[in-house]
Structure formats: C-alpha cells, structure tokens
Amino acid sequence: MSAVEDVVTEAPAVEAGPKRAMTLGFGTPLVVLAVLILVPLFAKNFIIFQLTQLLYLGLAVLALNILTGGSGQFSLGQSAFYAVGAYTSAILMEHGDVNYALTLPIAGIVCFGFGFLFGQPALRLSGVYLALATFALATAMPQLLKLGYFEYWTGGVQGLVVTKPDAPFGLPISQDMWFYYFTLAIGIGIYTASVNLLNSRSGRAFMAIRDNEIAASAMGVDVALYKTLAFGVSAGITGVAGALGAIAVQFVAPDSFTITLAIQLFLGMVVGGVGWLPGSIVGAAFIIFVPNIAEDVSKGLSGAVFGVMLFLVIFLVPHGARQIAVLGLQLVAKLKRN
C-alpha cells in the first residue's frame, strides 16, 4: 500500500469532516465569514486577488476531497477538468459574448459530463492504476488544447485573453473587489451543497464504497453508478473553479494547466486533511503562499526549502489541518474543564 493510501486509510472517517465542521462552535464559521467579508475593505488589489485565488483553488481542492476522501478514488487528473472549465468560460465570454455568471453553471455541467464519461472506463481501475490513468489525462490535456483543430476557439499556444467584469449596478468598488465577493458567494454555496451531499444518502454510498466495495455492493449500493457520479460531481466543481480562475487571471493558455497543477491540488488535499472539507481552504493556502515563503528564504534553493517544509508538515501532522483542528478543540475543552 502506498504512502498516500496509508494517509487516506488511517484518516478519520469522512463523515466526521462535515459534521465536525458544524461542531467547531456556531461562532467559528461566523467569525471566519466576517473576516472574509471585511478584509478586502482594507486590503490592496493584489491582496484581494490572492484571496480570490485562495477561494477558487480551495473549491478545486474541495472537489478532489469529495472524490478521494469521499469515494476513495485517486485522481491526478484534476488539472484537465480545471482546464475544460476555464476554457469553457473563456470561449463563451469571448466568442459567444455570454455573461460571466452564466458561464459558471455551463462550465460545471460540461465538466460533470466529461468526468462522468471518464469515470465509466475508469471503473475497471482502482488505487495507483486509476491515479496513473488520470495522470495520463492531465498530461494529454495541454497538448490537446494546442491542436490546430481547436485553435480558432482556444487561441492555440497563445491562449485567450478574458475580460474581467465590472461591478454591477454602478457599485463604487474595483473589479478585483467585486469578483472576490462574487467568488466568495459561489464558494459558500458550493461548500454548503458539498456538506449536504456527504451527509445525504449519496454521500453515505460514497463512503461505503470507499471503505469496502464488496460490502457496499452486498448492501444494495450501485457501485458503478456512485463511483462515476463521484467523478462527475468532482469534475463539475473543479470546472466551476477553473472558470472562476480564468476570469480572475483574465487569461487562459494550455501551459497553465499542466500536471504540476494537478499535483498541487492533490498536495493541497493532503495538507488540508483528506476528507475534511474545511481543510480545503487550508490546503489551498499552503500551495499558494508556502512556495512564496520558500522563495523568500532562498531564491536559488526554493524548491529544496519547499520540500523540507512539506516534509515537516507531513511528518508532524500526517492528517493535515484536520489533526490540528481536533487537537485545538481538545485543548479548548480541557481549558474549559479546568
């Protein structure tokens, strides 16, 4: 069994993730939400852009959490679904003059169908073999986007420039600030829907398949349907994240969606805690800010510094941010008793 499989197997059950998110105290989510709403009012546009990046990459990590932490299927191909979502939104906006908000559900539906169809042949694979199949998908996607057949739509190697929307109704705020609040609203909606999904009958079917496919099948769970459904849901959310990313960055190009992005998302899931949805934002923060910190420490050896920092995180907290949250709750409870 691989080290990644060990992390998934040894981690607490996924259902603890969304439920614990509700038991962190009623005030905790409100405080976090208040901070997310107020910070942009006092921050520069670059900081607001980074926070927007944190939100949409957090959604992509959350989508992978549903697939791997929820149904136990490994994927190194999320960058492909992310690219499809980004290009769907960019093409609709620039070639079809479609409103940016309307491109998000379209990107989600397109990627859901793509993920569901990809999940059909992937049913015969599991573990590292499924990871390798999705790895191949992520590797092939940038090359497919460069093909001359699609160049009129995708812009080929030069990519497409995307126009960032202005604030509606004449609101006196910058483009960056408006799009941050727009992304925050989308993120809250998708997070709430994801928590409800994992707590629903379908979510319990996902987790039964993750724990033991044979037992799940014996209990009447349609394993094939729910495994492909998990792929579809994960791809759909990733597609929405990709669409948001394309609008925020104002540019899409094939080389922006390489296997490096897929590995970063997988890394974010592990650091945030496999199967713990609130940890998705922590994982996104890690893959955004820690490389910058490593570069500040040593520009020439930034990769080595990042590797050391990653090793320390995995060694000290193998269950990621969830482990820190649990320890924090235990400490608070102990202080209250004293």
C-alpha positions as CSV (number, residue, x, y, z in Angstrom):
1,M,0.0,0.0,0.0
2,S,1.4,3.4,-0.9
3,A,2.1,6.3,1.5
4,V,-0.9,8.3,0.1
5,E,-3.2,5.3,0.5
6,D,-1.9,5.0,4.1
7,V,-2.9,8.6,4.8
8,V,-6.4,8.0,3.4
9,T,-6.9,4.7,5.2
10,E,-5.7,5.9,8.6
11,A,-7.5,9.2,8.4
12,P,-10.8,9.5,10.4
13,A,-14.0,8.8,8.6
14,V,-15.1,11.4,6.0
15,E,-18.4,11.8,7.7
16,A,-16.5,13.3,10.6
17,G,-15.4,16.1,8.3
18,P,-18.7,17.9,7.6
19,K,-20.1,17.1,11.0
20,R,-17.1,18.4,12.8
21,A,-17.3,21.5,10.7
22,M,-20.6,22.1,12.4
23,T,-19.3,21.3,15.9
24,L,-16.4,23.7,15.9
25,G,-18.8,26.1,17.6
26,F,-21.6,28.2,16.0
27,G,-19.5,31.3,16.3
28,T,-16.4,30.0,14.4
29,P,-18.0,29.9,10.9
30,L,-19.5,33.4,11.5
31,V,-16.1,34.8,12.6
32,V,-14.4,33.3,9.5
33,L,-17.1,34.6,7.3
34,A,-16.8,38.1,8.9
35,V,-13.1,38.1,8.3
36,L,-13.5,37.1,4.7
37,I,-16.0,39.8,4.1
38,L,-14.1,42.6,5.9
39,V,-10.5,42.0,4.9
40,P,-10.9,43.2,1.3
41,L,-12.2,46.5,2.5
42,F,-8.8,47.3,3.9
43,A,-6.5,45.4,1.5
44,K,-4.8,46.4,-1.7
45,N,-5.9,44.9,-5.0
46,F,-3.1,42.4,-5.2
47,I,-4.0,41.0,-1.8
48,I,-7.6,40.8,-2.9
49,F,-6.5,38.9,-6.0
50,Q,-4.6,36.5,-3.8
51,L,-7.6,35.9,-1.6
52,T,-9.7,35.3,-4.7
53,Q,-7.2,32.8,-5.8
54,L,-7.4,31.2,-2.4
55,L,-11.1,30.8,-2.8
56,Y,-11.3,29.2,-6.3
57,L,-8.3,26.9,-5.7
58,G,-10.0,25.9,-2.4
59,L,-13.0,24.9,-4.4
60,A,-10.8,22.7,-6.7
61,V,-9.2,21.1,-3.6
62,L,-12.7,20.5,-2.1
63,A,-13.7,18.8,-5.3
64,L,-10.8,16.4,-5.1
65,N,-11.7,15.8,-1.4
66,I,-15.1,14.6,-2.4
67,L,-13.6,12.2,-4.9
68,T,-10.7,10.8,-2.9
69,G,-11.8,11.4,0.6
70,G,-15.5,10.6,-0.1
71,S,-15.4,7.7,-2.5
72,G,-11.8,6.6,-2.1
73,Q,-10.8,7.1,-5.8
74,F,-7.4,8.6,-6.6
75,S,-7.1,11.3,-9.2
76,L,-4.1,13.1,-10.6
77,G,-6.1,14.5,-13.5
78,Q,-8.0,17.4,-11.9
79,S,-6.0,19.9,-13.9
80,A,-7.7,18.5,-17.0
81,F,-11.2,19.2,-15.6
82,Y,-9.9,22.6,-14.4
83,A,-8.7,23.4,-17.9
84,V,-12.0,22.4,-19.5
85,G,-13.9,24.6,-17.1
86,A,-11.6,27.5,-17.7
87,Y,-11.7,27.3,-21.5
88,T,-15.5,26.8,-21.5
89,S,-15.9,30.0,-19.6
90,A,-13.3,31.9,-21.7
91,I,-14.7,30.7,-25.0
92,L,-18.3,31.6,-24.0
93,M,-17.3,35.0,-22.8
94,E,-15.0,36.0,-25.7
95,H,-16.6,34.2,-28.6
96,G,-20.2,33.9,-27.5
97,D,-20.5,37.2,-25.5
98,V,-22.1,35.2,-22.7
99,N,-22.4,36.9,-19.3
100,Y,-19.6,35.7,-17.0
101,A,-22.0,34.5,-14.3
102,L,-23.9,32.3,-16.8
103,T,-20.7,30.6,-17.9
104,L,-20.2,29.1,-14.5
105,P,-23.1,26.6,-14.5
106,I,-22.4,25.8,-18.1
107,A,-18.7,25.0,-17.3
108,G,-19.9,22.9,-14.3
109,I,-22.3,20.9,-16.5
110,V,-19.8,20.3,-19.2
111,C,-17.2,19.2,-16.8
112,F,-19.7,17.0,-14.9
113,G,-20.5,15.2,-18.2
114,F,-16.8,14.9,-19.0
115,G,-16.0,13.5,-15.6
116,F,-18.9,11.1,-15.6
117,L,-17.9,9.7,-19.0
118,F,-14.3,9.4,-18.0
119,G,-15.5,7.5,-14.9
120,Q,-17.1,4.8,-17.0
121,P,-13.9,3.2,-18.3
122,A,-12.1,4.1,-15.0
123,L,-14.5,1.7,-13.2
124,R,-12.1,-1.2,-14.1
125,L,-9.2,0.6,-12.3
126,S,-8.5,1.4,-8.7
127,G,-5.7,2.7,-6.5
128,V,-2.5,3.6,-8.2
129,Y,-3.8,2.3,-11.6
130,L,-6.6,4.8,-11.5
131,A,-4.2,7.5,-10.5
132,L,-2.0,6.6,-13.5
133,A,-5.0,6.8,-15.8
134,T,-5.9,10.2,-14.6
135,F,-2.2,11.2,-14.7
136,A,-2.3,10.4,-18.5
137,L,-5.4,12.6,-18.9
138,A,-3.7,15.5,-17.2
139,T,-0.6,15.1,-19.3
140,A,-2.5,14.9,-22.6
141,M,-4.9,17.9,-22.0
142,P,-2.4,20.8,-22.6
143,Q,-1.4,19.1,-25.9
144,L,-5.0,18.7,-27.0
145,L,-5.7,22.3,-26.4
146,K,-2.8,23.3,-28.7
147,L,-4.2,21.3,-31.7
148,G,-4.9,23.3,-34.8
149,Y,-8.4,21.9,-35.0
150,F,-9.4,23.9,-31.9
151,E,-7.1,26.9,-32.4
152,Y,-9.9,29.3,-33.5
153,W,-11.7,28.7,-30.2
154,T,-8.8,28.1,-27.8
155,G,-6.2,30.5,-29.3
156,G,-3.7,27.7,-29.6
157,V,-0.4,28.1,-27.8
158,Q,-1.1,31.9,-27.4
159,G,-4.3,31.3,-25.4
160,L,-7.2,33.6,-24.8
161,V,-7.5,36.9,-23.0
162,V,-10.5,37.1,-20.8
163,T,-12.2,40.4,-19.8
164,K,-12.7,40.8,-16.1
165,P,-16.3,42.0,-15.3
166,D,-17.1,45.4,-13.7
167,A,-19.1,45.7,-10.6
168,P,-22.9,45.7,-11.4
169,F,-25.4,48.4,-10.7
170,G,-22.7,51.0,-10.6
171,L,-21.3,49.9,-7.3
172,P,-18.2,52.0,-6.3
173,I,-15.8,49.1,-5.9
174,S,-12.9,47.8,-8.0
175,Q,-13.2,44.9,-10.4
176,D,-10.9,42.8,-8.1
177,M,-13.1,43.5,-5.0
178,W,-16.3,42.7,-6.8
179,F,-15.1,39.5,-8.3
180,Y,-13.7,38.5,-4.9
181,Y,-17.2,38.8,-3.3
182,F,-18.7,37.1,-6.3
183,T,-16.3,34.2,-5.9
184,L,-16.9,34.1,-2.1
185,A,-20.7,33.8,-2.7
186,I,-20.2,30.9,-5.2
187,G,-17.7,29.2,-2.8
188,I,-20.1,29.4,0.2
189,G,-22.9,27.9,-2.0
190,I,-20.8,25.0,-3.3
191,Y,-19.3,24.3,0.2
192,T,-22.8,24.1,1.7
193,A,-24.0,21.9,-1.1
194,S,-21.0,19.6,-0.7
195,V,-21.5,19.2,3.1
196,N,-25.2,18.3,2.4
197,L,-24.1,15.9,-0.3
198,L,-21.7,14.0,2.0
199,N,-24.4,13.9,4.7
200,S,-27.0,12.6,2.3
201,R,-27.8,9.1,1.1
202,S,-25.5,9.5,-1.9
203,G,-22.7,10.7,0.4
204,R,-23.1,7.6,2.6
205,A,-23.0,5.4,-0.5
206,F,-19.7,7.2,-1.5
207,M,-18.2,6.4,1.9
208,A,-19.5,2.8,1.9
209,I,-17.7,2.3,-1.4
210,R,-14.6,3.9,-0.1
211,D,-14.5,1.6,3.0
212,N,-15.4,-1.7,1.2
213,E,-16.8,-2.0,-2.3
214,I,-17.9,-5.6,-1.8
215,A,-19.7,-4.9,1.4
216,A,-21.3,-1.8,-0.2
217,S,-22.5,-3.9,-3.2
218,A,-23.9,-6.5,-0.9
219,M,-25.9,-3.8,0.9
220,G,-27.5,-2.8,-2.4
221,V,-25.3,0.2,-3.4
222,D,-24.9,0.6,-7.1
223,V,-21.1,0.8,-7.0
224,A,-20.7,1.6,-10.7
225,L,-23.2,4.4,-10.6
226,Y,-21.9,6.1,-7.5
227,K,-18.3,5.8,-8.5
228,T,-19.0,7.6,-11.8
229,L,-21.3,10.0,-10.0
230,A,-18.4,10.9,-7.6
231,F,-16.2,11.6,-10.6
232,G,-18.8,13.7,-12.3
233,V,-19.5,15.8,-9.2
234,S,-15.8,16.3,-8.5
235,A,-15.2,17.3,-12.1
236,G,-18.2,19.7,-12.1
237,I,-17.0,21.6,-9.1
238,T,-13.4,21.6,-10.5
239,G,-14.8,23.1,-13.7
240,V,-16.5,25.9,-11.8
241,A,-13.2,26.6,-10.0
242,G,-11.4,26.7,-13.4
243,A,-14.0,29.1,-14.8
244,L,-13.5,31.4,-11.8
245,G,-9.8,31.1,-12.2
246,A,-9.9,32.1,-15.8
247,I,-12.0,35.2,-15.1
248,A,-9.8,36.2,-12.2
249,V,-6.5,35.8,-14.0
250,Q,-8.0,37.2,-17.3
251,F,-6.1,34.7,-19.4
252,V,-6.1,31.0,-20.3
253,A,-3.3,29.1,-22.0
254,P,-2.6,25.4,-22.4
255,D,0.6,25.5,-20.4
256,S,-1.3,26.9,-17.4
257,F,-2.9,23.5,-16.9
258,T,0.0,21.1,-16.7
259,I,0.4,18.1,-14.4
260,T,2.0,20.5,-11.9
261,L,-1.4,22.0,-11.2
262,A,-2.9,18.5,-10.6
263,I,-0.1,17.6,-8.2
264,Q,-0.6,20.9,-6.4
265,L,-4.3,20.2,-5.9
266,F,-3.6,16.7,-4.6
267,L,-1.0,18.2,-2.2
268,G,-3.5,20.7,-1.0
269,M,-6.0,18.0,-0.2
270,V,-3.4,16.0,1.8
271,V,-2.2,19.1,3.7
272,G,-5.8,20.2,4.5
273,G,-6.8,16.7,5.6
274,V,-8.1,14.0,3.3
275,G,-11.9,14.0,3.5
276,W,-12.2,17.1,5.8
277,L,-13.9,19.8,3.7
278,P,-13.0,22.8,5.8
279,G,-9.3,21.9,5.3
280,S,-9.6,22.6,1.6
281,I,-9.1,26.3,2.2
282,V,-6.0,25.5,4.3
283,G,-4.6,23.3,1.6
284,A,-5.2,26.0,-1.0
285,A,-3.4,28.5,1.2
286,F,-0.4,26.1,1.5
287,I,0.0,25.7,-2.2
288,I,-0.4,29.4,-2.8
289,F,1.7,31.0,-0.1
290,V,4.3,28.4,1.1
291,P,6.2,28.4,-2.3
292,N,6.5,32.2,-2.0
293,I,7.8,31.9,1.6
294,A,10.3,29.3,0.4
295,E,11.5,31.6,-2.3
296,D,11.9,34.4,0.2
297,V,14.1,32.1,2.3
298,S,16.3,31.1,-0.6
299,K,15.7,32.0,-4.3
300,G,18.3,29.6,-5.5
301,L,17.1,26.7,-3.4
302,S,13.4,27.5,-3.1
303,G,12.4,24.0,-4.3
304,A,14.5,22.4,-1.6
305,V,13.1,24.7,1.1
306,F,9.6,23.9,0.0
307,G,10.3,20.2,0.1
308,V,11.7,20.5,3.6
309,M,8.6,22.4,4.7
310,L,6.3,19.9,3.1
311,F,8.2,17.0,4.8
312,L,7.9,18.7,8.2
313,V,4.1,19.2,7.7
314,I,3.5,15.6,6.7
315,F,5.8,14.3,9.5
316,L,4.4,16.4,12.3
317,V,0.7,16.4,11.3
318,P,0.1,13.4,8.9
319,H,-3.7,14.0,8.9
320,G,-3.2,17.7,7.9
321,A,-5.2,20.6,9.2
322,R,-7.9,18.4,10.5
323,Q,-5.5,17.0,13.1
324,I,-4.6,20.5,14.2
325,A,-8.3,21.4,14.5
326,V,-9.0,18.3,16.6
327,L,-6.1,19.0,18.9
328,G,-7.3,22.6,19.2
329,L,-10.8,21.5,20.2
330,Q,-9.4,19.1,22.7
331,L,-7.2,21.8,24.2
332,V,-10.1,24.2,24.4
333,A,-12.3,21.6,26.1
334,K,-9.5,20.8,28.6
335,L,-9.1,24.5,29.5
336,K,-12.9,24.8,30.0
337,R,-12.9,21.9,32.4
338,N,-10.1,23.5,34.4
